[in-house]
Amino acid sequence: MGYHRILEFIYNLLLLILIPLIRMGSNDGKNRIKPVKNYTFKLFKYEKVQVNKKISRRIPLPRSGHRIVCDTKNLYSFGGYNPAVVRDNMEIEDRDDDELSIHSFPLFQELWKFNFATRRWTRFNCRESLPPELASNAVIRRGNYLMVYGGTGSPFGYRCSNQLYICKLTDINSRMTEINTKGPPPVPQYGQALVYYNDSLYTIGGTTGFSYTCDIHKLNMKTQSWESVYICQGKGDYEPEGRYRHEVGFDGQCIYILGGGTVEDVFDFAEIPVFDLEKLQWSVQKALPDSLVINSIHDGYPPPRRCHGAVQLEFEDEDFKVFITGGYSGDQIYDDLWCLNLRTFQWNLVTSCRLQYPTYFHSSAVTPEGKMYVFGGIISREDIERSNTIHSTWLCIPKLSEICWEALLHYNPKMISYSKSELINAGLPRHFAQRIE
């Protein structure tokens, strides 16, 4: 309790210094900040992110099956699926009627970015270079580049991919480029998971739409050569069952398979399949349940599911923690948030943090500073429908400067209209000014 009071005191003190500086940077020194609701830093509390529709020329339509990544400045969303857009009169007014949109329907052949500071959506000008497989891809961000692998077209499973595409995220005019590879590639699939380690991209599991695997393949990014790491044949000890729309954790040596399923089955989180990249063998790690939620109907583990979201953070004590949110069991849609410590293998339900609606086929990503964003998906309200809403929550207490930056944007939203030089001259640190796009 005392620590939180110290945090509050320090960022309020910094606000007293920075807000007058921002005022000085405006053209009218008489401008005053309108009274607004007090800013409060919230840990493990989902908040709906309000899109700035005044400066967003257009926004993404509701979708599922898309994938997102985050950096410090932006959220990036690739692809997605929605067969209902032509039946919704309100949405059809905003729907593109160009040849590319018509040809890709019911998929979205587009890449978007959402700037956290301005809350503005911007669509990349590279739609014609995007692959036709636009649902249940596997994506990962490496520096300023987005890597997109696999995925399916529509109808699902009749057209799958085993190609890797790369796009530069700092240029909205950047084209998405297919990487020419050597060696035998994996079977075309969708719903895989990815890990990047030692200049190699590992792909885990997936489905053709008819069969499921948990095979592991590796693409050496220096030589651009594929090789099979482990092909599950039911002969080795602890080989996991094939699956898709699972998520993974990684601690620098072992890959942890979290949930996933098939059309008929979903997999649990009590016994976690583990693949050791040094020993090249599978094992099973028994996890510890959350004793605080064990009762007559709950065993203390996340209920089995697929199509959930997951992010991973490394903490100062060198613990890796994976957070999973939402998902679908085949019967039930979830709104919960669970945390798994990859050192102790302890599960904890974050009881204070629930999505606005039960959600699956959404996508989740986390910023380097520790804020998780959840975008889109299929939600359960009175009816089942798709969403284009963004929710966010802090998963850790960030640097005090991050808290002050959030408070500054909260109290003075008009600062996004100032030039970067004005903001810097007013005293705003350059790296914060550069976040405004």
N, C-alpha and C positions, 0 to 999 in steps of 0.2 A: 504494500500500500504506500509506504514512504517513497519507494522508487518512482512510482507513477506520479506522485506529487512533485518530485524533483524534476521529472520530465516536463510536467505541465508548467512549472515555474520557468524553466530554461527557455522553452519555445515561446512562451508569452513574453519573456524578456527580449528575445531576439525579434519578435514581431514588433515590439515598440521601437526597435531600431530600424528594421527593414521597411515597414509600411511608410513612414515618412519619406524614406529615400525613394520609394516607388512613386510617391506623389510628386516629389521634386522632378522626376523624370518625365512627367506629363507636361503638355503644353499649357494647361490651365492650373496654376498653383492653388486655385480656390476649390478644385474638385475635392469632394469628400466621399469617403467610402460609405455607402448606404448601410444602415443597420441590417445585419443578417444573423441567423441563428449561430450560436457559438460553435466553433470548430472543436471537435473532440476526437482524439486519436482512439481508434477502435481496433483491438486485437481479436481475431476470430469472430468477427461480425460481418456478415454479408451486407453490402450496400449496393443498391441499384445505381449504375453509372448513367447519369443523364447526358444524352447526346446533345451537342450544340447544333441544333437544326438551323440556326441562323447562318452559320458559315459552312455547314455540310451541304454540298450541292446535291447529293443524294446519299442514301444510307443502304446498307445491305438488306435485302428482303429476308424474312424468316427462313431458317434452314436447319438441316441436320446433316450429319455425316461429313461436315467440314473439319478442318484442322487449324489450330492457331499456335503461334509462338509469340513470345514477348521479348523486347529488349528494354532498356531503361526508358526510352522515349515512347515507344509505340507497341500496340498489339497488331499482329498481322494475321489475316484470315484467308485461307485458301479453299476454294471449291465449295461444295455443299449440294444439297438436294432438297427439292420441295415440289411435289407433284400437284400441290393445291393452289399455286399462285394464279393460275388461269381461271380458277373458280371463285376467286375472292375479288369482288368488284373494287374494293378499296385498294387492294394491292396492285391490281392490274393497271391502275392509273400511273403507278410509279415503275412498273416493270418495263424494261427495255423491249422494244419491238424490232430491234435490228436483227440482221441475218444471223449473227453469231449467237444471240440469246435464243432465237427460235431453233437454231440447229442443235444447241446444247441442252435444251429443255428435256427433262425436268431437273437437269443439273445446272450449276452456276459456274460458267467458265470465266472465273474472275479471281483476282487477288486484291485484297483491301488492306489499308492500314488505318488504325485509330490512334490519334495522338492523345496521350493522357493529359497534357497541359491544356490544349485547346478544346478537347473532347470533339474533335472533328474527324469524320470519316472521309477518306480519299481512296478512290479506286485507281490501281495501277493501269498504265496504258500498254499492257502487254497481253491482252486477252487472247489474241490470235496465236500467241506462242505457247499458251498453256496446253498441257496434254488433255485428251478427251476423257481420261479416267479421273473423275473429280469427286469421288465419294470414298470414304474410309481409306484414304491414303495414310501413309506414315510420314511425318514431317519432323524436322529437327533444324535448329538454328546453329550455325557455326560462324561466330563473328557477325559480319554484316551480310551473310548469305543464308538464304532459305534453301533447304534440301528437301525435295519431295520425292518419295519413292512409292511404287506400287499404286494401288487404288483400283476402283472399278468404274465402268460406265453404267449405263442403264439400258436394258434391265440388268440388275446386279448379277455379276458372275459370268455373264455372256461375253463380256469384254473386260479383261483384267490386264494389269501392267506389271512388268518386272524391270522397268526403266527408272533411272535416276535423273531428276531435273534439278537445276540450280538457278537461282535468281538473286541478283544483288538488291538488297532491301533499301539501300540508301538512295536509289534512283527510281522514281516512279515510271520512268520510260525504259527501264531495264527489261530486256527480254528474258524469258525463261528458256534455258539452254539444256538440251539433252546431253548427258555425258556418254560418250562412246566408250564402252567397256570391252574387256577381253575375258576369255575363259567362259566356262559354262555358267550362265546366270541361274538364279532360282526360278522355279515355276512361276508364271504370272499369277499374282494373288492380290487380295486386299485384306484390310484389317490387321496388318502386321504391327510390330513394334520395332523401334530402332534404338541402338546404342552407338555412340561414337567414342572410339578408344584407340589410342596409339595410331593415329592417322588412318584408321579403318572404320568403315561403317558396317555394323552388324545388324542383320535383319532376323527377326525372331517370329516364327509362326505365321499364321494367316490362313486364308481359305480361297479356293477357286470358285466358291459358290456351291460346290458339290462335295468336296473333300476338305479336310482340315489337317494341318500339320503343326508341329512345334519345332520344326527344323531350324537350324541356325546356319546362316551363310555370312560371308565376310567379303566386303569390297575394299581392297587396298586403294586408298585415294591417291597414293603416289604413283602406283603403276596402273591404276584403273583396271585391276584384274580381280575377277571373282574366284572364290574358292569355297567349297563346302566345309564347314567346321564340324557340324554334327547332324547326321540324318537319322531321325527317330524311326526305328524299325521294330520296336516292341521287344528287342532282345536285351538291351542294357538295363541295369538296375535303375529304378527311379525315373525312367523316361516318362515325361508328362504326356497326357493325352493332347491331341491336336486341338487347336482353338483359334478364335479370332476375336478382335476387339478386346484384347487383354491390355494391360499396361505393365511396365517394368520399372524396377529400381536397379541401381547400379552403384557399387561401392568402390570401384576401381579395379576389382578383380572378378567379382561374381555378379551375374545377372539374376534378378529375382522376378519370377513371373507372377503377376498379381491378377487373379480372376480370369475373366474371359469366358468364352463358351462356344457353343454351336447353336444351330437352330433349335435343338431339343434340350441341351444341357447347359448349365452354368457351373463354374468351378469355385471352390471355397477359398478362404484365406487363412484357415487354421494350419494347413500344411502347405508350405510354399515351395514350388519347384525352383531349384537353384542350379545355374550352370556356371561352372568355374572355367574362366577363359585361359587359365594357366594349365590346369589339369585336364581340360577338355572332357569333363565328365559331369553327369547330372547327380544331384542329391536332393534330399527333401529336408527343409528346415521347419521344425515345429515352432509356431509362433505362440506368444503368450496372450491370453485374452485380457480384456479390460475388466478387472474384477468389480469395478464400480457399477457396471451395467448388467452383470449376470443376474438373471432371475429365471422364473419358470418358463419363460418364452424366449429368452435371449441367452446365447452361450458366450457372449463377450467378444465375438468376432464380427467383422463386417459380414452381412448376409451375402451368399454367393451372388455374383452378378457379371454382366458383360456391358459393354458400351458405356462405361463410366469414364470419368476424367481422372488424371493423376499428374502431380508435379513432385519434384524432388528439391530439397534444400540441404545444403551443408552448413552446420552450425559451428560456432567458435570452438566448441568442445570436441570437434572433429566427428560428431555424429551426423550421419546421413539420415534424413527423415523423408518418407514418402507420404503424401497426402492424397487420398482418393475421395472423390465426390460424385454423388448421383449414381446412375446406372440402372440396369434392368435385369430382373431375375427370370423373365418369361411370364411372370404373373404380376409382379409388383415393381413399381418405379420408385426410386429412392431420392431423398433430398438431403442425405446426411453427409458428414465430413469425418473421415477417420485418418489417424496418423499411425504410421509404422516406423519404429526406430530400427534401422538396419544393423545396429550394433547389438542391441538387447533383444530385438525381435518382439518388442512389446507393442501391442495394439492399444490405442486409446481413441474412444469416441469423443469428438469435440462437441459437447452437448449445446454449447452456446451458438453454434454455427450451422444453420440449415438454409438451404436454398429457398427462394420464394415459393417455388413449386417443385414437386418431384420432377426430375429431368434425366433424360438419357440421350445418347447420340449427340451430346454436346461436345465442346472441346475446352480444355483448361490449359493454362500456361502460367508461369510465374516470372516476375521480373528479377533481375539480379539482386535487387534490394529486398525481395521477400514478399511482394504483394502478388496474390493469385487473382487471375481474371478467368471468369467462366462466361463463354459466349454461346448463344443460340441453343439448339437442341430441341428435342421433342419433350413438351411439358404436359403435365397432367393437371388440368383445371376441371371445369365442368365437362369439357370434352378434351380429347387428345389433340394437340395442335403444336405447330412449330413456332419457335421464338427467334427474335433478333435482339434480345436484351443482353446487356453486359452486367454482370455482378462482380464485385471484387471484395477481397478481404485480406488484411495483413496476417501473415502466418508467423511473423516474428516481430520483435521490436527493432526497427531499423535505426540508422544513425539519426541523431537529433536534427541534423540538417534536412533529412528527408521529411521529418514531421513538420518542420518549419516551412518547407516548400509547399506541402499540402495545405497548411494553414494559410499561407500567403495567397495561394490560388483561390482558396475558399473566401477570404475576406476581400480580395480585390480581383474579381474575374476579368475586369477590363484590361488588366495588365498584359493580356495576350495580344492586344492590339498595338502595343508599343514596339518599336524597333528593338532589335537585340542590342544595338549600341546605346540606346536610351536606357535600357534596363541595366546594362553593365556600368554605364556612367553613373547611374543612380545607386550603385553599390551591390547589385545582384551578382553573385559569383557566375563567371562565364559558363561553367558547365551546366548550370540551371537554365540560363538564358538560351542555351543551345537546344534545350529540350522542347522549346516552343516551335512547332511546325504548322 
